[in-house]
Amino acid sequence: LLLPALMMMPKKGPRRPGLLGIGTDWFVLAYYAVQIAVMVPYASTTDLVRQSFVLAIDTLLPYWVFSRAFNQPEALTGAMRAYVLVALILSVLAMFESVRRWPLYDAVSVHWGIDWDMIVFLERAGFLRAKASAGHSLMLGCVLLIAWGWWGVVRTELKSRVWVWLGTLALIAGLAASLARGSWLGAAFLTVMMLAMGRAPVKHLILLALGGVFFLGIAAVVPALSFVIDMLPFVGNVDSENVEYRQRLLEISLGLIRQSPWLGVP
């Protein structure tokens, strides 16, 4: 999809510079070169060629298409609208999967004969971790997390407050259905950042804090809501070993970063 889009775009224009026409191009190209350079001592020639091709698809091609295609603010906003629309559909599918305990898309790759090793019936505290067509609940959480950030832009264009509330609730429900706690933390941090950069930040941050304390207070005394606290990372008891595993992973990663802080340890 991206390569034909790059080939069909006008080559040059007042707001569309040519190849290596802006300073950021050189930084992205240097980042790509560093990624290849750090693998040279560890990879065979064949693997180096393969990695160079994969990194070009993952790094260079998306950058060159997006930096040239969205040369007007309206084009970027339109892309955000399209992404959020898909995310809202995924949220509805995720809610259905969670309630019915039915992974809708698992049978597709089986029927196609594709060995997709992440086709698993994941649960957390007895609840199905929805994934819709994202392939995994963690991927779905990341997709909806990005949509949550862009929803802050898209919702300002909606004239009806009903649609704003419905979209907000749908994305929250989709994130909840994924049971991806890393995405929950990311969404909470993103919400705080958006409120801090918006209008009347102090007022909205205080209201958010009071609302969070009020909800946690109710959840602590209402047995039907106590599972919400148990689900939270660092606070709850559900799958606490996953949090400990990531803490240990961070400790080991920091040790490797200290060994080679500039180029990393592949």
C-alpha positions in Angstrom: 0.0 0.0 0.0 2.7 2.5 0.9 5.1 1.9 -2.0 2.4 2.6 -4.7 1.3 5.6 -2.6 4.8 7.0 -2.7 5.2 6.4 -6.4 1.8 8.1 -7.2 2.5 11.2 -5.2 3.6 14.3 -7.1 7.4 14.5 -7.0 7.8 18.1 -5.9 5.7 21.0 -4.8 5.8 24.0 -2.6 5.0 21.9 0.5 6.4 18.6 -0.7 10.3 18.6 -0.8 12.2 16.2 -2.9 14.4 13.3 -1.6 16.6 14.4 1.3 15.0 17.9 0.9 14.6 18.6 4.6 16.8 18.1 7.6 14.7 15.5 9.2 15.3 13.2 6.2 19.0 13.0 7.1 18.3 12.2 10.7 16.0 9.3 9.7 18.5 8.0 7.3 21.2 8.2 9.9 19.0 6.3 12.3 18.5 3.6 9.7 22.3 3.4 9.2 23.0 3.1 12.9 20.4 0.2 13.1 22.3 -1.6 10.4 25.8 -0.8 11.8 25.1 -2.3 15.2 24.2 -5.6 13.6 27.3 -5.9 11.4 29.5 -7.7 14.1 26.7 -10.2 14.9 24.9 -11.0 11.6 25.8 -13.0 8.6 25.8 -11.3 5.2 22.5 -12.9 4.3 20.9 -11.9 7.5 22.3 -8.4 7.2 20.7 -8.0 3.7 17.4 -9.3 5.1 17.5 -7.0 8.1 18.3 -4.0 5.9 15.3 -4.8 3.7 13.0 -5.2 6.7 14.2 -2.0 8.4 13.7 -0.1 5.2 10.1 -1.2 5.1 9.6 -0.5 8.8 11.5 2.8 9.0 12.3 4.5 5.7 9.1 3.8 3.7 6.5 4.9 6.3 8.5 8.0 7.0 8.9 9.1 3.4 5.2 8.4 2.6 3.8 10.2 5.7 6.1 13.1 5.6 5.2 13.8 2.0 1.5 12.8 1.9 0.4 14.8 4.9 1.7 18.2 3.7 -1.5 20.0 4.9 -3.0 19.9 8.4 -6.3 18.9 6.9 -4.7 15.7 5.4 -3.3 14.7 8.8 -6.6 15.3 10.5 -8.3 13.2 7.8 -5.9 10.3 8.5 -6.7 10.6 12.2 -10.4 10.4 11.5 -10.0 7.2 9.4 -7.8 5.6 12.1 -10.2 6.5 14.9 -13.2 5.2 12.9 -11.4 1.8 12.5 -10.5 1.8 16.2 -14.1 2.4 17.2 -15.2 -0.6 15.1 -12.5 -2.7 16.8 -13.7 -1.5 20.2 -17.3 -2.7 19.4 -15.9 -6.1 18.3 -13.7 -6.3 21.4 -16.7 -5.6 23.6 -18.6 -8.4 21.8 -15.7 -10.8 22.2 -15.3 -10.1 25.9 -19.0 -10.4 26.7 -19.6 -13.5 24.6 -16.2 -15.0 25.2 -15.8 -15.6 21.5 -12.6 -14.7 19.6 -14.1 -13.8 16.3 -11.0 -13.9 14.1 -9.2 -17.0 15.3 -10.8 -19.3 12.8 -9.7 -17.1 9.8 -6.0 -18.0 9.9 -6.8 -21.6 10.7 -9.0 -21.8 7.6 -6.3 -20.1 5.5 -3.7 -22.6 6.8 -1.5 -19.8 8.4 0.5 -20.8 11.4 -0.1 -17.7 13.6 1.4 -18.7 16.9 -0.5 -16.0 18.8 -3.9 -17.6 18.3 -4.5 -18.3 22.0 -7.5 -18.1 24.2 -6.0 -15.6 26.7 -7.8 -14.9 30.0 -7.2 -12.7 32.9 -9.1 -13.2 36.2 -11.7 -15.3 34.3 -12.3 -12.7 31.6 -11.5 -13.2 27.9 -8.7 -10.8 26.7 -10.3 -9.5 23.5 -8.2 -8.9 20.4 -10.6 -8.4 17.5 -8.6 -8.5 14.3 -5.4 -7.2 15.9 -4.0 -10.7 16.4 -3.3 -10.3 20.1 -4.8 -8.4 23.1 -1.6 -6.4 23.5 -1.7 -5.3 19.9 -5.3 -4.3 20.3 -4.4 -2.3 23.4 -1.7 -0.4 21.5 -4.0 0.3 18.6 -6.7 1.7 20.8 -4.1 3.7 22.9 -3.1 5.6 19.7 -6.7 6.1 18.8 -7.3 7.5 22.4 -4.7 10.2 21.8 -6.1 11.1 18.3 -9.6 11.1 19.6 -8.7 14.2 21.5 -8.3 15.9 18.1 -11.1 14.2 16.2 -13.8 14.8 18.8 -13.4 18.6 18.5 -14.9 18.4 15.0 -18.1 16.6 16.2 -21.0 18.9 16.6 -23.1 16.5 18.7 -22.1 15.9 22.3 -23.9 12.5 22.1 -21.4 11.3 19.5 -18.5 12.6 21.6 -19.7 10.7 24.7 -20.5 7.5 22.7 -17.0 7.5 21.0 -15.3 8.2 24.4 -17.2 5.3 26.1 -16.5 3.0 23.2 -12.8 3.5 23.3 -12.7 3.1 27.0 -14.7 -0.1 26.8 -12.4 -1.4 24.1 -9.3 -0.7 26.1 -11.0 -2.4 29.1 -11.9 -5.4 27.0 -8.3 -5.9 25.9 -7.2 -6.2 29.5 -3.8 -4.8 28.4 -2.6 -3.1 31.5 0.3 -1.5 29.8 -2.1 0.3 27.5 -4.2 1.3 30.5 -1.2 3.0 32.1 -0.4 4.6 28.7 -4.0 5.9 28.3 -4.0 7.3 31.9 -0.7 9.1 31.3 -1.9 10.4 27.9 -5.1 11.7 29.5 -3.1 13.6 32.1 -0.9 15.1 29.4 -3.9 16.1 27.2 -5.6 17.8 30.1 -2.4 19.5 31.2 -2.0 21.0 27.7 -5.7 21.9 27.2 -7.9 24.6 28.5 -8.1 25.2 32.3 -5.6 22.4 33.0 -5.6 22.8 36.8 -9.4 22.5 37.1 -9.6 19.5 34.8 -6.7 17.7 36.5 -8.2 18.3 39.9 -11.6 16.9 38.7 -9.8 13.9 37.2 -8.0 13.2 40.4 -11.2 13.5 42.5 -13.1 11.3 40.1 -10.3 8.6 40.2 -10.2 8.7 44.1 -14.0 8.6 44.2 -14.2 5.5 41.9 -11.4 3.7 43.7 -13.1 4.4 47.0 -16.4 2.9 45.8 -14.6 -0.1 44.2 -12.9 -0.8 47.5 -16.1 -1.2 49.4 -18.4 -2.7 46.7 -17.6 -6.4 46.2 -18.9 -6.3 42.7 -16.2 -3.7 41.7 -13.3 -5.0 43.8 -12.0 -7.0 40.9 -11.2 -3.6 39.2 -8.6 -2.8 41.8 -7.3 -6.4 41.6 -6.7 -5.9 37.9 -4.6 -2.8 38.2 -0.8 -3.2 37.9 1.3 -2.6 41.0 -1.9 -2.4 43.1 -3.9 -5.6 42.3 -3.1 -9.2 42.8 -4.2 -10.5 39.4 -1.2 -11.7 37.3 1.2 -9.9 39.6 4.1 -12.1 38.3 3.8 -10.3 34.9 4.6 -7.0 36.6 7.5 -8.5 38.5 8.8 -10.0 35.2 8.7 -6.6 33.6 10.5 -5.0 36.5 13.2 -7.6 36.2 13.4 -7.1 32.5 13.9 -3.3 33.1 16.7 -4.0 35.5 18.5 -6.3 33.0 17.9 -3.8 30.2 19.4 -1.0 32.2 22.5 -3.1 32.7 22.9 -3.7 29.0 22.3 0.0 28.2 25.2 0.9 30.6 27.4 -1.5 28.6 26.8 0.3 25.4 24.8 3.5 25.9 25.2 4.9 22.4 24.7 2.0 20.0 23.0 -0.6 22.2 23.5 -4.4 22.4 21.6 -6.2 19.7 
